[in-house]
C-alpha cells in the first residue's frame, strides 16, 4: 500500500513538470527525496498506514527545515499539501 501511495505521489510530481513554475519544480524535486526515503523507511519498519507515511514525510521535512529559507519552506509545504490532496 505504501509503495502504491509513493508511486501516486511521484506521478503527481511528474505530471506537473510540463506546466510547473520554477518554484513548483524546486518543491517537487525536493519532496521526491523525502517521499521516497519515508516510504522506504515505512516499508522497512512494516508500516502500511498512509497516515503514518504522511507523518514520516512531515517529520523528514521538519528535520531538514534548516536547509530551506522560510519562503522555500512555505513553497514546499504548499506542494506537499497539494500532493496529499491529489493522491487521495
PDB file with SEQRES, HELIX, SHEET and CRYST1 records, atoms N, CA, C and O in Angstrom:
SEQRES   1 A   88  UNK UNK UNK UNK UNK UNK UNK UNK UNK UNK UNK UNK UNK          
SEQRES   2 A   88  UNK UNK UNK UNK UNK UNK UNK UNK UNK UNK UNK UNK UNK          
SEQRES   3 A   88  UNK UNK UNK UNK UNK UNK UNK UNK UNK UNK UNK UNK UNK          
SEQRES   4 A   88  UNK UNK UNK UNK UNK UNK UNK UNK UNK UNK UNK UNK UNK          
SEQRES   5 A   88  UNK UNK UNK UNK UNK UNK UNK UNK UNK UNK UNK UNK UNK          
SEQRES   6 A   88  UNK UNK UNK UNK UNK UNK UNK UNK UNK UNK UNK UNK UNK          
SEQRES   7 A   88  UNK UNK UNK UNK UNK UNK UNK UNK UNK UNK                      
HELIX    1 AA1 UNK A    2  UNK A   16  1                                  15    
HELIX    2 AA2 UNK A   22  UNK A   44  1                                  23    
HELIX    3 AA3 UNK A   50  UNK A   63  1                                  14    
HELIX    4 AA4 UNK A   65  UNK A   67  5                                   3    
HELIX    5 AA5 UNK A   70  UNK A   87  1                                  18    
CRYST1    1.000    1.000    1.000  90.00  90.00  90.00 P 1           1          
ATOM      1  N   UNK A   1       0.821  -1.195   0.000  1.00  0.00           N  
ATOM      2  CA  UNK A   1       0.000   0.000   0.000  1.00  0.00           C  
ATOM      3  C   UNK A   1       0.871   1.269   0.000  1.00  0.00           C  
ATOM      4  O   UNK A   1       0.579   2.240  -0.698  1.00  0.00           O  
ATOM      5  N   UNK A   2       1.942   1.234   0.797  1.00  0.00           N  
ATOM      6  CA  UNK A   2       2.848   2.380   0.850  1.00  0.00           C  
ATOM      7  C   UNK A   2       3.503   2.599  -0.517  1.00  0.00           C  
ATOM      8  O   UNK A   2       3.634   3.734  -0.974  1.00  0.00           O  
ATOM      9  N   UNK A   3       3.905   1.520  -1.154  1.00  0.00           N  
ATOM     10  CA  UNK A   3       4.577   1.639  -2.448  1.00  0.00           C  
ATOM     11  C   UNK A   3       3.647   2.277  -3.486  1.00  0.00           C  
ATOM     12  O   UNK A   3       4.077   3.124  -4.268  1.00  0.00           O  
ATOM     13  N   UNK A   4       2.386   1.872  -3.489  1.00  0.00           N  
ATOM     14  CA  UNK A   4       1.438   2.446  -4.443  1.00  0.00           C  
ATOM     15  C   UNK A   4       1.207   3.928  -4.154  1.00  0.00           C  
ATOM     16  O   UNK A   4       1.082   4.737  -5.073  1.00  0.00           O  
ATOM     17  N   UNK A   5       1.153   4.270  -2.882  1.00  0.00           N  
ATOM     18  CA  UNK A   5       0.959   5.662  -2.489  1.00  0.00           C  
ATOM     19  C   UNK A   5       2.168   6.497  -2.916  1.00  0.00           C  
ATOM     20  O   UNK A   5       2.017   7.596  -3.448  1.00  0.00           O  
ATOM     21  N   UNK A   6       3.361   5.966  -2.677  1.00  0.00           N  
ATOM     22  CA  UNK A   6       4.580   6.652  -3.101  1.00  0.00           C  
ATOM     23  C   UNK A   6       4.553   6.879  -4.610  1.00  0.00           C  
ATOM     24  O   UNK A   6       4.845   7.979  -5.080  1.00  0.00           O  
ATOM     25  N   UNK A   7       4.203   5.842  -5.368  1.00  0.00           N  
ATOM     26  CA  UNK A   7       4.149   5.966  -6.826  1.00  0.00           C  
ATOM     27  C   UNK A   7       3.141   7.021  -7.255  1.00  0.00           C  
ATOM     28  O   UNK A   7       3.393   7.790  -8.183  1.00  0.00           O  
ATOM     29  N   UNK A   8       2.007   7.055  -6.581  1.00  0.00           N  
ATOM     30  CA  UNK A   8       0.979   8.040  -6.914  1.00  0.00           C  
ATOM     31  C   UNK A   8       1.495   9.461  -6.663  1.00  0.00           C  
ATOM     32  O   UNK A   8       1.303  10.352  -7.492  1.00  0.00           O  
ATOM     33  N   UNK A   9       2.149   9.666  -5.521  1.00  0.00           N  
ATOM     34  CA  UNK A   9       2.699  10.984  -5.204  1.00  0.00           C  
ATOM     35  C   UNK A   9       3.755  11.390  -6.229  1.00  0.00           C  
ATOM     36  O   UNK A   9       3.751  12.518  -6.720  1.00  0.00           O  
ATOM     37  N   UNK A  10       4.655  10.466  -6.546  1.00  0.00           N  
ATOM     38  CA  UNK A  10       5.726  10.777  -7.506  1.00  0.00           C  
ATOM     39  C   UNK A  10       5.169  11.015  -8.910  1.00  0.00           C  
ATOM     40  O   UNK A  10       5.681  11.855  -9.649  1.00  0.00           O  
ATOM     41  N   UNK A  11       4.125  10.278  -9.274  1.00  0.00           N  
ATOM     42  CA  UNK A  11       3.477  10.507 -10.574  1.00  0.00           C  
ATOM     43  C   UNK A  11       2.831  11.882 -10.635  1.00  0.00           C  
ATOM     44  O   UNK A  11       2.869  12.546 -11.671  1.00  0.00           O  
ATOM     45  N   UNK A  12       2.241  12.308  -9.527  1.00  0.00           N  
ATOM     46  CA  UNK A  12       1.658  13.655  -9.489  1.00  0.00           C  
ATOM     47  C   UNK A  12       2.737  14.710  -9.725  1.00  0.00           C  
ATOM     48  O   UNK A  12       2.520  15.680 -10.450  1.00  0.00           O  
ATOM     49  N   UNK A  13       3.891  14.513  -9.111  1.00  0.00           N  
ATOM     50  CA  UNK A  13       5.007  15.438  -9.324  1.00  0.00           C  
ATOM     51  C   UNK A  13       5.419  15.415 -10.793  1.00  0.00           C  
ATOM     52  O   UNK A  13       5.622  16.465 -11.402  1.00  0.00           O  
ATOM     53  N   UNK A  14       5.542  14.214 -11.360  1.00  0.00           N  
ATOM     54  CA  UNK A  14       5.967  14.084 -12.760  1.00  0.00           C  
ATOM     55  C   UNK A  14       4.997  14.761 -13.720  1.00  0.00           C  
ATOM     56  O   UNK A  14       5.425  15.374 -14.698  1.00  0.00           O  
ATOM     57  N   UNK A  15       3.697  14.658 -13.456  1.00  0.00           N  
ATOM     58  CA  UNK A  15       2.719  15.258 -14.363  1.00  0.00           C  
ATOM     59  C   UNK A  15       2.713  16.784 -14.282  1.00  0.00           C  
ATOM     60  O   UNK A  15       2.245  17.452 -15.204  1.00  0.00           O  
ATOM     61  N   UNK A  16       3.222  17.329 -13.202  1.00  0.00           N  
ATOM     62  CA  UNK A  16       3.271  18.789 -13.052  1.00  0.00           C  
ATOM     63  C   UNK A  16       4.415  19.418 -13.839  1.00  0.00           C  
ATOM     64  O   UNK A  16       4.393  20.617 -14.119  1.00  0.00           O  
ATOM     65  N   UNK A  17       5.404  18.622 -14.191  1.00  0.00           N  
ATOM     66  CA  UNK A  17       6.644  19.154 -14.768  1.00  0.00           C  
ATOM     67  C   UNK A  17       6.386  20.035 -15.986  1.00  0.00           C  
ATOM     68  O   UNK A  17       7.021  21.079 -16.136  1.00  0.00           O  
ATOM     69  N   UNK A  18       5.478  19.636 -16.842  1.00  0.00           N  
ATOM     70  CA  UNK A  18       5.251  20.379 -18.082  1.00  0.00           C  
ATOM     71  C   UNK A  18       4.699  21.781 -17.854  1.00  0.00           C  
ATOM     72  O   UNK A  18       4.971  22.692 -18.636  1.00  0.00           O  
ATOM     73  N   UNK A  19       3.926  21.955 -16.787  1.00  0.00           N  
ATOM     74  CA  UNK A  19       3.278  23.243 -16.566  1.00  0.00           C  
ATOM     75  C   UNK A  19       3.730  23.940 -15.287  1.00  0.00           C  
ATOM     76  O   UNK A  19       3.231  25.017 -14.961  1.00  0.00           O  
ATOM     77  N   UNK A  20       4.664  23.341 -14.565  1.00  0.00           N  
ATOM     78  CA  UNK A  20       5.054  23.862 -13.254  1.00  0.00           C  
ATOM     79  C   UNK A  20       5.912  25.121 -13.371  1.00  0.00           C  
ATOM     80  O   UNK A  20       6.669  25.307 -14.324  1.00  0.00           O  
ATOM     81  N   UNK A  21       5.760  25.969 -12.366  1.00  0.00           N  
ATOM     82  CA  UNK A  21       6.639  27.137 -12.244  1.00  0.00           C  
ATOM     83  C   UNK A  21       7.993  26.667 -11.707  1.00  0.00           C  
ATOM     84  O   UNK A  21       8.142  25.515 -11.299  1.00  0.00           O  
ATOM     85  N   UNK A  22       8.963  27.560 -11.713  1.00  0.00           N  
ATOM     86  CA  UNK A  22      10.276  27.220 -11.164  1.00  0.00           C  
ATOM     87  C   UNK A  22      10.166  26.807  -9.697  1.00  0.00           C  
ATOM     88  O   UNK A  22      10.826  25.862  -9.264  1.00  0.00           O  
ATOM     89  N   UNK A  23       9.337  27.514  -8.936  1.00  0.00           N  
ATOM     90  CA  UNK A  23       9.145  27.179  -7.523  1.00  0.00           C  
ATOM     91  C   UNK A  23       8.537  25.791  -7.359  1.00  0.00           C  
ATOM     92  O   UNK A  23       8.942  25.029  -6.481  1.00  0.00           O  
ATOM     93  N   UNK A  24       7.570  25.469  -8.203  1.00  0.00           N  
ATOM     94  CA  UNK A  24       6.932  24.151  -8.131  1.00  0.00           C  
ATOM     95  C   UNK A  24       7.902  23.043  -8.537  1.00  0.00           C  
ATOM     96  O   UNK A  24       7.891  21.960  -7.952  1.00  0.00           O  
ATOM     97  N   UNK A  25       8.725  23.309  -9.522  1.00  0.00           N  
ATOM     98  CA  UNK A  25       9.733  22.327  -9.922  1.00  0.00           C  
ATOM     99  C   UNK A  25      10.722  22.078  -8.783  1.00  0.00           C  
ATOM    100  O   UNK A  25      11.089  20.937  -8.502  1.00  0.00           O  
ATOM    101  N   UNK A  26      11.145  23.162  -8.135  1.00  0.00           N  
ATOM    102  CA  UNK A  26      12.049  23.029  -6.998  1.00  0.00           C  
ATOM    103  C   UNK A  26      11.402  22.202  -5.889  1.00  0.00           C  
ATOM    104  O   UNK A  26      12.004  21.258  -5.378  1.00  0.00           O  
ATOM    105  N   UNK A  27      10.172  22.562  -5.523  1.00  0.00           N  
ATOM    106  CA  UNK A  27       9.480  21.873  -4.426  1.00  0.00           C  
ATOM    107  C   UNK A  27       9.249  20.402  -4.762  1.00  0.00           C  
ATOM    108  O   UNK A  27       9.418  19.533  -3.907  1.00  0.00           O  
ATOM    109  N   UNK A  28       8.867  20.129  -5.989  1.00  0.00           N  
ATOM    110  CA  UNK A  28       8.648  18.749  -6.407  1.00  0.00           C  
ATOM    111  C   UNK A  28       9.919  17.922  -6.319  1.00  0.00           C  
ATOM    112  O   UNK A  28       9.901  16.797  -5.820  1.00  0.00           O  
ATOM    113  N   UNK A  29      11.010  18.474  -6.799  1.00  0.00           N  
ATOM    114  CA  UNK A  29      12.285  17.784  -6.728  1.00  0.00           C  
ATOM    115  C   UNK A  29      12.732  17.560  -5.296  1.00  0.00           C  
ATOM    116  O   UNK A  29      13.239  16.493  -4.948  1.00  0.00           O  
ATOM    117  N   UNK A  30      12.540  18.563  -4.482  1.00  0.00           N  
ATOM    118  CA  UNK A  30      12.911  18.472  -3.072  1.00  0.00           C  
ATOM    119  C   UNK A  30      12.074  17.407  -2.360  1.00  0.00           C  
ATOM    120  O   UNK A  30      12.597  16.612  -1.580  1.00  0.00           O  
ATOM    121  N   UNK A  31      10.785  17.405  -2.636  1.00  0.00           N  
ATOM    122  CA  UNK A  31       9.888  16.458  -1.980  1.00  0.00           C  
ATOM    123  C   UNK A  31      10.117  15.013  -2.408  1.00  0.00           C  
ATOM    124  O   UNK A  31       9.904  14.093  -1.619  1.00  0.00           O  
ATOM    125  N   UNK A  32      10.547  14.807  -3.642  1.00  0.00           N  
ATOM    126  CA  UNK A  32      10.781  13.432  -4.134  1.00  0.00           C  
ATOM    127  C   UNK A  32      11.669  12.649  -3.175  1.00  0.00           C  
ATOM    128  O   UNK A  32      11.361  11.510  -2.825  1.00  0.00           O  
ATOM    129  N   UNK A  33      12.759  13.255  -2.755  1.00  0.00           N  
ATOM    130  CA  UNK A  33      13.679  12.562  -1.855  1.00  0.00           C  
ATOM    131  C   UNK A  33      13.049  12.244  -0.519  1.00  0.00           C  
ATOM    132  O   UNK A  33      13.219  11.144   0.005  1.00  0.00           O  
ATOM    133  N   UNK A  34      12.326  13.190   0.034  1.00  0.00           N  
ATOM    134  CA  UNK A  34      11.680  12.976   1.328  1.00  0.00           C  
ATOM    135  C   UNK A  34      10.586  11.906   1.229  1.00  0.00           C  
ATOM    136  O   UNK A  34      10.431  11.088   2.136  1.00  0.00           O  
ATOM    137  N   UNK A  35       9.841  11.918   0.140  1.00  0.00           N  
ATOM    138  CA  UNK A  35       8.770  10.927  -0.057  1.00  0.00           C  
ATOM    139  C   UNK A  35       9.374   9.532  -0.202  1.00  0.00           C  
ATOM    140  O   UNK A  35       8.924   8.589   0.449  1.00  0.00           O  
ATOM    141  N   UNK A  36      10.380   9.401  -1.044  1.00  0.00           N  
ATOM    142  CA  UNK A  36      10.981   8.082  -1.281  1.00  0.00           C  
ATOM    143  C   UNK A  36      11.653   7.537  -0.028  1.00  0.00           C  
ATOM    144  O   UNK A  36      11.515   6.354   0.286  1.00  0.00           O  
ATOM    145  N   UNK A  37      12.374   8.382   0.683  1.00  0.00           N  
ATOM    146  CA  UNK A  37      13.030   7.948   1.912  1.00  0.00           C  
ATOM    147  C   UNK A  37      12.001   7.531   2.960  1.00  0.00           C  
ATOM    148  O   UNK A  37      12.167   6.506   3.621  1.00  0.00           O  
ATOM    149  N   UNK A  38      10.959   8.307   3.111  1.00  0.00           N  
ATOM    150  CA  UNK A  38       9.924   7.989   4.093  1.00  0.00           C  
ATOM    151  C   UNK A  38       9.207   6.697   3.735  1.00  0.00           C  
ATOM    152  O   UNK A  38       8.908   5.888   4.613  1.00  0.00           O  
ATOM    153  N   UNK A  39       8.931   6.500   2.453  1.00  0.00           N  
ATOM    154  CA  UNK A  39       8.266   5.267   2.016  1.00  0.00           C  
ATOM    155  C   UNK A  39       9.159   4.061   2.291  1.00  0.00           C  
ATOM    156  O   UNK A  39       8.687   3.032   2.775  1.00  0.00           O  
ATOM    157  N   UNK A  40      10.435   4.187   1.986  1.00  0.00           N  
ATOM    158  CA  UNK A  40      11.368   3.082   2.230  1.00  0.00           C  
ATOM    159  C   UNK A  40      11.450   2.758   3.719  1.00  0.00           C  
ATOM    160  O   UNK A  40      11.464   1.588   4.101  1.00  0.00           O  
ATOM    161  N   UNK A  41      11.504   3.789   4.558  1.00  0.00           N  
ATOM    162  CA  UNK A  41      11.562   3.564   5.999  1.00  0.00           C  
ATOM    163  C   UNK A  41      10.292   2.907   6.517  1.00  0.00           C  
ATOM    164  O   UNK A  41      10.354   2.016   7.364  1.00  0.00           O  
ATOM    165  N   UNK A  42       9.146   3.339   6.014  1.00  0.00           N  
ATOM    166  CA  UNK A  42       7.877   2.733   6.429  1.00  0.00           C  
ATOM    167  C   UNK A  42       7.833   1.258   6.039  1.00  0.00           C  
ATOM    168  O   UNK A  42       7.455   0.409   6.847  1.00  0.00           O  
ATOM    169  N   UNK A  43       8.215   0.961   4.818  1.00  0.00           N  
ATOM    170  CA  UNK A  43       8.192  -0.434   4.364  1.00  0.00           C  
ATOM    171  C   UNK A  43       9.171  -1.287   5.162  1.00  0.00           C  
ATOM    172  O   UNK A  43       8.867  -2.428   5.510  1.00  0.00           O  
ATOM    173  N   UNK A  44      10.341  -0.733   5.448  1.00  0.00           N  
ATOM    174  CA  UNK A  44      11.343  -1.465   6.217  1.00  0.00           C  
ATOM    175  C   UNK A  44      10.840  -1.749   7.635  1.00  0.00           C  
ATOM    176  O   UNK A  44      11.149  -2.791   8.212  1.00  0.00           O  
ATOM    177  N   UNK A  45      10.060  -0.811   8.192  1.00  0.00           N  
ATOM    178  CA  UNK A  45       9.531  -0.961   9.540  1.00  0.00           C  
ATOM    179  C   UNK A  45       8.191  -1.686   9.571  1.00  0.00           C  
ATOM    180  O   UNK A  45       7.600  -1.849  10.638  1.00  0.00           O  
ATOM    181  N   UNK A  46       7.704  -2.125   8.406  1.00  0.00           N  
ATOM    182  CA  UNK A  46       6.440  -2.847   8.345  1.00  0.00           C  
ATOM    183  C   UNK A  46       5.213  -1.978   8.555  1.00  0.00           C  
ATOM    184  O   UNK A  46       4.159  -2.469   8.959  1.00  0.00           O  
ATOM    185  N   UNK A  47       5.350  -0.700   8.285  1.00  0.00           N  
ATOM    186  CA  UNK A  47       4.240   0.254   8.447  1.00  0.00           C  
ATOM    187  C   UNK A  47       3.488   0.345   7.128  1.00  0.00           C  
ATOM    188  O   UNK A  47       4.091   0.567   6.078  1.00  0.00           O  
ATOM    189  N   UNK A  48       2.165   0.173   7.181  1.00  0.00           N  
ATOM    190  CA  UNK A  48       1.378   0.235   5.949  1.00  0.00           C  
ATOM    191  C   UNK A  48       0.331   1.347   5.968  1.00  0.00           C  
ATOM    192  O   UNK A  48      -0.420   1.504   5.005  1.00  0.00           O  
ATOM    193  N   UNK A  49       0.274   2.101   7.029  1.00  0.00           N  
ATOM    194  CA  UNK A  49      -0.699   3.176   7.170  1.00  0.00           C  
ATOM    195  C   UNK A  49      -0.272   4.402   6.372  1.00  0.00           C  
ATOM    196  O   UNK A  49       0.855   4.879   6.505  1.00  0.00           O  
ATOM    197  N   UNK A  50      -1.178   4.906   5.545  1.00  0.00           N  
ATOM    198  CA  UNK A  50      -0.875   6.114   4.774  1.00  0.00           C  
ATOM    199  C   UNK A  50      -0.708   7.321   5.684  1.00  0.00           C  
ATOM    200  O   UNK A  50       0.079   8.222   5.394  1.00  0.00           O  
ATOM    201  N   UNK A  51      -1.448   7.335   6.782  1.00  0.00           N  
ATOM    202  CA  UNK A  51      -1.315   8.425   7.753  1.00  0.00           C  
ATOM    203  C   UNK A  51       0.092   8.422   8.343  1.00  0.00           C  
ATOM    204  O   UNK A  51       0.697   9.478   8.526  1.00  0.00           O  
ATOM    205  N   UNK A  52       0.610   7.224   8.639  1.00  0.00           N  
ATOM    206  CA  UNK A  52       1.968   7.116   9.176  1.00  0.00           C  
ATOM    207  C   UNK A  52       2.989   7.546   8.127  1.00  0.00           C  
ATOM    208  O   UNK A  52       3.996   8.171   8.458  1.00  0.00           O  
ATOM    209  N   UNK A  53       2.736   7.219   6.887  1.00  0.00           N  
ATOM    210  CA  UNK A  53       3.624   7.631   5.793  1.00  0.00           C  
ATOM    211  C   UNK A  53       3.641   9.155   5.680  1.00  0.00           C  
ATOM    212  O   UNK A  53       4.706   9.761   5.566  1.00  0.00           O  
ATOM    213  N   UNK A  54       2.464   9.770   5.712  1.00  0.00           N  
ATOM    214  CA  UNK A  54       2.388  11.229   5.656  1.00  0.00           C  
ATOM    215  C   UNK A  54       3.120  11.850   6.839  1.00  0.00           C  
ATOM    216  O   UNK A  54       3.832  12.842   6.684  1.00  0.00           O  
ATOM    217  N   UNK A  55       2.944  11.264   8.022  1.00  0.00           N  
ATOM    218  CA  UNK A  55       3.626  11.770   9.216  1.00  0.00           C  
ATOM    219  C   UNK A  55       5.136  11.631   9.066  1.00  0.00           C  
ATOM    220  O   UNK A  55       5.882  12.509   9.500  1.00  0.00           O  
ATOM    221  N   UNK A  56       5.594  10.547   8.461  1.00  0.00           N  
ATOM    222  CA  UNK A  56       7.032  10.341   8.254  1.00  0.00           C  
ATOM    223  C   UNK A  56       7.601  11.407   7.314  1.00  0.00           C  
ATOM    224  O   UNK A  56       8.697  11.921   7.541  1.00  0.00           O  
ATOM    225  N   UNK A  57       6.861  11.732   6.269  1.00  0.00           N  
ATOM    226  CA  UNK A  57       7.315  12.787   5.351  1.00  0.00           C  
ATOM    227  C   UNK A  57       7.368  14.122   6.093  1.00  0.00           C  
ATOM    228  O   UNK A  57       8.331  14.876   5.952  1.00  0.00           O  
ATOM    229  N   UNK A  58       6.347  14.409   6.872  1.00  0.00           N  
ATOM    230  CA  UNK A  58       6.310  15.672   7.617  1.00  0.00           C  
ATOM    231  C   UNK A  58       7.465  15.757   8.603  1.00  0.00           C  
ATOM    232  O   UNK A  58       8.068  16.818   8.765  1.00  0.00           O  
ATOM    233  N   UNK A  59       7.776  14.647   9.263  1.00  0.00           N  
ATOM    234  CA  UNK A  59       8.904  14.611  10.196  1.00  0.00           C  
ATOM    235  C   UNK A  59      10.214  14.836   9.449  1.00  0.00           C  
ATOM    236  O   UNK A  59      11.077  15.583   9.908  1.00  0.00           O  
ATOM    237  N   UNK A  60      10.356  14.191   8.304  1.00  0.00           N  
ATOM    238  CA  UNK A  60      11.557  14.351   7.491  1.00  0.00           C  
ATOM    239  C   UNK A  60      11.723  15.807   7.059  1.00  0.00           C  
ATOM    240  O   UNK A  60      12.825  16.354   7.109  1.00  0.00           O  
ATOM    241  N   UNK A  61      10.641  16.420   6.641  1.00  0.00           N  
ATOM    242  CA  UNK A  61      10.693  17.827   6.235  1.00  0.00           C  
ATOM    243  C   UNK A  61      11.040  18.729   7.415  1.00  0.00           C  
ATOM    244  O   UNK A  61      11.825  19.666   7.273  1.00  0.00           O  
ATOM    245  N   UNK A  62      10.462  18.452   8.563  1.00  0.00           N  
ATOM    246  CA  UNK A  62      10.732  19.259   9.754  1.00  0.00           C  
ATOM    247  C   UNK A  62      12.198  19.158  10.166  1.00  0.00           C  
ATOM    248  O   UNK A  62      12.812  20.152  10.552  1.00  0.00           O  
ATOM    249  N   UNK A  63      12.748  17.959  10.083  1.00  0.00           N  
ATOM    250  CA  UNK A  63      14.152  17.756  10.459  1.00  0.00           C  
ATOM    251  C   UNK A  63      15.105  18.454   9.498  1.00  0.00           C  
ATOM    252  O   UNK A  63      16.229  18.789   9.871  1.00  0.00           O  
ATOM    253  N   UNK A  64      14.669  18.671   8.276  1.00  0.00           N  
ATOM    254  CA  UNK A  64      15.523  19.279   7.254  1.00  0.00           C  
ATOM    255  C   UNK A  64      15.197  20.751   7.004  1.00  0.00           C  
ATOM    256  O   UNK A  64      15.728  21.344   6.065  1.00  0.00           O  
ATOM    257  N   UNK A  65      14.344  21.343   7.817  1.00  0.00           N  
ATOM    258  CA  UNK A  65      13.895  22.701   7.519  1.00  0.00           C  
ATOM    259  C   UNK A  65      15.027  23.728   7.507  1.00  0.00           C  
ATOM    260  O   UNK A  65      14.896  24.778   6.878  1.00  0.00           O  
ATOM    261  N   UNK A  66      16.120  23.445   8.185  1.00  0.00           N  
ATOM    262  CA  UNK A  66      17.242  24.397   8.164  1.00  0.00           C  
ATOM    263  C   UNK A  66      17.905  24.462   6.789  1.00  0.00           C  
ATOM    264  O   UNK A  66      18.679  25.380   6.519  1.00  0.00           O  
ATOM    265  N   UNK A  67      17.607  23.497   5.918  1.00  0.00           N  
ATOM    266  CA  UNK A  67      18.153  23.504   4.555  1.00  0.00           C  
ATOM    267  C   UNK A  67      17.488  24.560   3.677  1.00  0.00           C  
ATOM    268  O   UNK A  67      18.040  24.966   2.655  1.00  0.00           O  
ATOM    269  N   UNK A  68      16.299  25.000   4.084  1.00  0.00           N  
ATOM    270  CA  UNK A  68      15.498  25.890   3.243  1.00  0.00           C  
ATOM    271  C   UNK A  68      15.293  27.251   3.893  1.00  0.00           C  
ATOM    272  O   UNK A  68      15.282  27.378   5.118  1.00  0.00           O  
ATOM    273  N   UNK A  69      15.134  28.247   3.063  1.00  0.00           N  
ATOM    274  CA  UNK A  69      14.741  29.562   3.568  1.00  0.00           C  
ATOM    275  C   UNK A  69      13.279  29.478   4.007  1.00  0.00           C  
ATOM    276  O   UNK A  69      12.561  28.572   3.584  1.00  0.00           O  
ATOM    277  N   UNK A  70      12.834  30.399   4.839  1.00  0.00           N  
ATOM    278  CA  UNK A  70      11.413  30.391   5.217  1.00  0.00           C  
ATOM    279  C   UNK A  70      10.474  30.443   4.012  1.00  0.00           C  
ATOM    280  O   UNK A  70       9.428  29.794   4.018  1.00  0.00           O  
ATOM    281  N   UNK A  71      10.832  31.198   2.989  1.00  0.00           N  
ATOM    282  CA  UNK A  71       9.987  31.284   1.790  1.00  0.00           C  
ATOM    283  C   UNK A  71       9.923  29.924   1.088  1.00  0.00           C  
ATOM    284  O   UNK A  71       8.850  29.491   0.668  1.00  0.00           O  
ATOM    285  N   UNK A  72      11.072  29.253   0.963  1.00  0.00           N  
ATOM    286  CA  UNK A  72      11.092  27.937   0.330  1.00  0.00           C  
ATOM    287  C   UNK A  72      10.336  26.906   1.165  1.00  0.00           C  
ATOM    288  O   UNK A  72       9.705  26.003   0.616  1.00  0.00           O  
ATOM    289  N   UNK A  73      10.399  27.035   2.477  1.00  0.00           N  
ATOM    290  CA  UNK A  73       9.644  26.140   3.347  1.00  0.00           C  
ATOM    291  C   UNK A  73       8.150  26.234   3.049  1.00  0.00           C  
ATOM    292  O   UNK A  73       7.452  25.221   3.010  1.00  0.00           O  
ATOM    293  N   UNK A  74       7.672  27.439   2.844  1.00  0.00           N  
ATOM    294  CA  UNK A  74       6.252  27.634   2.528  1.00  0.00           C  
ATOM    295  C   UNK A  74       5.891  27.013   1.182  1.00  0.00           C  
ATOM    296  O   UNK A  74       4.827  26.412   1.036  1.00  0.00           O  
ATOM    297  N   UNK A  75       6.770  27.158   0.212  1.00  0.00           N  
ATOM    298  CA  UNK A  75       6.526  26.586  -1.116  1.00  0.00           C  
ATOM    299  C   UNK A  75       6.467  25.068  -1.038  1.00  0.00           C  
ATOM    300  O   UNK A  75       5.581  24.441  -1.619  1.00  0.00           O  
ATOM    301  N   UNK A  76       7.419  24.480  -0.315  1.00  0.00           N  
ATOM    302  CA  UNK A  76       7.455  23.021  -0.166  1.00  0.00           C  
ATOM    303  C   UNK A  76       6.223  22.535   0.594  1.00  0.00           C  
ATOM    304  O   UNK A  76       5.623  21.527   0.220  1.00  0.00           O  
ATOM    305  N   UNK A  77       5.845  23.239   1.652  1.00  0.00           N  
ATOM    306  CA  UNK A  77       4.666  22.847   2.442  1.00  0.00           C  
ATOM    307  C   UNK A  77       3.406  22.906   1.582  1.00  0.00           C  
ATOM    308  O   UNK A  77       2.567  22.008   1.650  1.00  0.00           O  
ATOM    309  N   UNK A  78       3.271  23.946   0.784  1.00  0.00           N  
ATOM    310  CA  UNK A  78       2.095  24.075  -0.083  1.00  0.00           C  
ATOM    311  C   UNK A  78       2.051  22.933  -1.102  1.00  0.00           C  
ATOM    312  O   UNK A  78       0.987  22.372  -1.364  1.00  0.00           O  
ATOM    313  N   UNK A  79       3.196  22.596  -1.667  1.00  0.00           N  
ATOM    314  CA  UNK A  79       3.260  21.494  -2.628  1.00  0.00           C  
ATOM    315  C   UNK A  79       2.928  20.170  -1.942  1.00  0.00           C  
ATOM    316  O   UNK A  79       2.202  19.349  -2.502  1.00  0.00           O  
ATOM    317  N   UNK A  80       3.447  19.958  -0.747  1.00  0.00           N  
ATOM    318  CA  UNK A  80       3.173  18.720  -0.010  1.00  0.00           C  
ATOM    319  C   UNK A  80       1.670  18.599   0.267  1.00  0.00           C  
ATOM    320  O   UNK A  80       1.090  17.528   0.088  1.00  0.00           O  
ATOM    321  N   UNK A  81       1.051  19.678   0.697  1.00  0.00           N  
ATOM    322  CA  UNK A  81      -0.399  19.669   0.945  1.00  0.00           C  
ATOM    323  C   UNK A  81      -1.161  19.341  -0.336  1.00  0.00           C  
ATOM    324  O   UNK A  81      -2.109  18.557  -0.317  1.00  0.00           O  
ATOM    325  N   UNK A  82      -0.744  19.944  -1.441  1.00  0.00           N  
ATOM    326  CA  UNK A  82      -1.390  19.712  -2.734  1.00  0.00           C  
ATOM    327  C   UNK A  82      -1.240  18.247  -3.162  1.00  0.00           C  
ATOM    328  O   UNK A  82      -2.192  17.643  -3.657  1.00  0.00           O  
ATOM    329  N   UNK A  83      -0.056  17.685  -2.973  1.00  0.00           N  
ATOM    330  CA  UNK A  83       0.182  16.293  -3.345  1.00  0.00           C  
ATOM    331  C   UNK A  83      -0.684  15.336  -2.520  1.00  0.00           C  
ATOM    332  O   UNK A  83      -1.254  14.385  -3.054  1.00  0.00           O  
ATOM    333  N   UNK A  84      -0.774  15.599  -1.224  1.00  0.00           N  
ATOM    334  CA  UNK A  84      -1.589  14.731  -0.372  1.00  0.00           C  
ATOM    335  C   UNK A  84      -3.047  14.746  -0.821  1.00  0.00           C  
ATOM    336  O   UNK A  84      -3.701  13.704  -0.871  1.00  0.00           O  
ATOM    337  N   UNK A  85      -3.548  15.931  -1.146  1.00  0.00           N  
ATOM    338  CA  UNK A  85      -4.936  16.037  -1.606  1.00  0.00           C  
ATOM    339  C   UNK A  85      -5.118  15.322  -2.932  1.00  0.00           C  
ATOM    340  O   UNK A  85      -6.121  14.637  -3.134  1.00  0.00           O  
ATOM    341  N   UNK A  86      -4.167  15.474  -3.830  1.00  0.00           N  
ATOM    342  CA  UNK A  86      -4.255  14.852  -5.140  1.00  0.00           C  
ATOM    343  C   UNK A  86      -4.128  13.341  -5.108  1.00  0.00           C  
ATOM    344  O   UNK A  86      -4.641  12.659  -5.995  1.00  0.00           O  
ATOM    345  N   UNK A  87      -3.457  12.811  -4.106  1.00  0.00           N  
ATOM    346  CA  UNK A  87      -3.237  11.374  -4.014  1.00  0.00           C  
ATOM    347  C   UNK A  87      -4.394  10.628  -3.361  1.00  0.00           C  
ATOM    348  O   UNK A  87      -4.429   9.397  -3.379  1.00  0.00           O  
ATOM    349  N   UNK A  88      -5.326  11.355  -2.794  1.00  0.00           N  
ATOM    350  CA  UNK A  88      -6.446  10.695  -2.110  1.00  0.00           C  
ATOM    351  C   UNK A  88      -7.536  10.282  -3.058  1.00  0.00           C  
ATOM    352  O   UNK A  88      -8.543   9.716  -2.632  1.00  0.00           O  
TER     353      UNK A  88                                                      
END                                                                             
